[in-house]
Amino acid sequence: MEEKVMNIGIVKELTGLSERQIRYYEERKLIFPARTRGGARRYSFDDVKRLREIHEKLKDGFHTFELKTMRPFKSV
């Protein structure tokens, strides 16, 4: 497991996604960022890769509920 060290601003730059999109994928249980004591989200490079995969699949016409059944998106 990779260490979760990036904040949402860095992830936004690396993925090209908006903060809202990233949070939406979290709400849909497709991504599981760690939280600091203050509640800030922290992401790993694996999370960045997963976010890119999710976004590509959604652009291809998949729905979030389908992504959950295609790949085990579990909290780590």
C-alpha positions as a Markdown table, in Angstrom:
| # | Residue | x | y | z |
|---|---|---|---|---|
| 1 | Met | 0.0 | 0.0 | 0.0 |
| 2 | Glu | 1.3 | 3.4 | -0.9 |
| 3 | Glu | 1.4 | 6.2 | 1.6 |
| 4 | Lys | -1.3 | 8.8 | 1.3 |
| 5 | Val | 0.5 | 12.1 | 1.2 |
| 6 | Met | -1.1 | 14.3 | -1.5 |
| 7 | Asn | -3.8 | 16.9 | -0.9 |
| 8 | Ile | -6.7 | 17.3 | -3.1 |
| 9 | Gly | -5.1 | 20.3 | -4.9 |
| 10 | Ile | -2.2 | 18.2 | -6.1 |
| 11 | Val | -4.5 | 15.4 | -7.1 |
| 12 | Lys | -6.6 | 17.9 | -9.1 |
| 13 | Glu | -3.5 | 19.0 | -11.0 |
| 14 | Leu | -2.3 | 15.4 | -11.7 |
| 15 | Thr | -5.7 | 14.1 | -12.9 |
| 16 | Gly | -7.3 | 17.2 | -14.5 |
| 17 | Leu | -10.4 | 16.6 | -12.5 |
| 18 | Ser | -12.2 | 19.2 | -10.4 |
| 19 | Glu | -12.4 | 19.0 | -6.6 |
| 20 | Arg | -16.1 | 18.3 | -7.0 |
| 21 | Gln | -15.5 | 15.4 | -9.3 |
| 22 | Ile | -13.0 | 13.9 | -6.9 |
| 23 | Arg | -15.3 | 14.3 | -4.0 |
| 24 | Tyr | -18.2 | 12.8 | -6.0 |
| 25 | Tyr | -16.2 | 9.7 | -6.7 |
| 26 | Glu | -15.5 | 9.4 | -3.0 |
| 27 | Glu | -19.2 | 9.8 | -2.2 |
| 28 | Arg | -20.0 | 7.0 | -4.6 |
| 29 | Lys | -17.5 | 4.8 | -2.8 |
| 30 | Leu | -15.1 | 4.5 | -5.7 |
| 31 | Ile | -12.1 | 6.1 | -4.0 |
| 32 | Phe | -11.1 | 6.1 | -0.3 |
| 33 | Pro | -8.8 | 8.9 | 0.7 |
| 34 | Ala | -7.2 | 8.9 | 4.2 |
| 35 | Arg | -8.1 | 11.8 | 6.5 |
| 36 | Thr | -5.9 | 13.9 | 8.7 |
| 37 | Arg | -6.9 | 14.8 | 12.3 |
| 38 | Gly | -8.3 | 18.0 | 10.9 |
| 39 | Gly | -10.3 | 16.1 | 8.3 |
| 40 | Ala | -8.2 | 17.0 | 5.2 |
| 41 | Arg | -8.2 | 14.3 | 2.5 |
| 42 | Arg | -4.9 | 12.6 | 1.6 |
| 43 | Tyr | -4.3 | 10.6 | -1.5 |
| 44 | Ser | -1.6 | 8.2 | -2.8 |
| 45 | Phe | -0.3 | 7.7 | -6.3 |
| 46 | Asp | -2.5 | 4.6 | -6.5 |
| 47 | Asp | -5.5 | 6.8 | -5.8 |
| 48 | Val | -4.5 | 9.1 | -8.6 |
| 49 | Lys | -4.3 | 6.2 | -11.0 |
| 50 | Arg | -7.7 | 4.9 | -9.8 |
| 51 | Leu | -9.2 | 8.3 | -10.3 |
| 52 | Arg | -8.0 | 8.5 | -13.9 |
| 53 | Glu | -9.4 | 5.0 | -14.6 |
| 54 | Ile | -12.7 | 5.9 | -13.1 |
| 55 | His | -12.9 | 9.1 | -15.2 |
| 56 | Glu | -12.0 | 7.2 | -18.4 |
| 57 | Lys | -14.6 | 4.5 | -17.8 |
| 58 | Leu | -17.3 | 7.2 | -17.1 |
| 59 | Lys | -16.4 | 9.0 | -20.3 |
| 60 | Asp | -16.8 | 5.6 | -22.1 |
| 61 | Gly | -20.4 | 5.5 | -20.9 |
| 62 | Phe | -20.2 | 3.4 | -17.8 |
| 63 | His | -22.1 | 4.3 | -14.6 |
| 64 | Thr | -20.7 | 4.5 | -11.1 |
| 65 | Phe | -22.7 | 1.6 | -9.9 |
| 66 | Glu | -21.3 | -0.5 | -12.8 |
| 67 | Leu | -17.7 | 0.4 | -11.8 |
| 68 | Lys | -18.3 | -1.0 | -8.3 |
| 69 | Thr | -19.2 | -4.4 | -9.8 |
| 70 | Met | -16.4 | -4.4 | -12.4 |
| 71 | Arg | -13.6 | -3.9 | -9.9 |
| 72 | Pro | -13.4 | -4.2 | -6.2 |
| 73 | Phe | -13.1 | -0.6 | -5.0 |
| 74 | Lys | -12.4 | -1.3 | -1.3 |
| 75 | Ser | -11.0 | 0.9 | 1.4 |
| 76 | Val | -7.3 | 0.2 | 2.1 |
